[in-house]
Amino acid sequence: MGMRYATALVEEEGIKVDQVFFHDPDGYMIEICNCDNLPILPISSSCSLKPHNYYNKMIATNYGCGFMENEMLENLSMNMLNFSF
């Protein structure tokens, strides 16, 4: 059919996900992946994460629940920029 596509293999903490990206006739980008390999974590679990400070010690302040969601979306958008057609 001659459809242009891009593939990627993402590995994080030993979990591998194969991805295929292509544009449908309307111009929308479609992703097909074996995302069932990803562990399911409730978003509410991100509220208890406390990042390390510069001295590699746990800091006492707790980030709001929106912190991880923002980080996830920012990482996704930056990764999507790597796929240009």
Buried (B, 14 or more C-beta within 10 A) or exposed (E): EEEEEBEBEEEEEEEEBEBEBBEEEEEEEEEEBEEEEEEEEEEEEBBEEEEEEEEEEEEEEEBEBEBBEEBEEEEEEEEEEEBEE
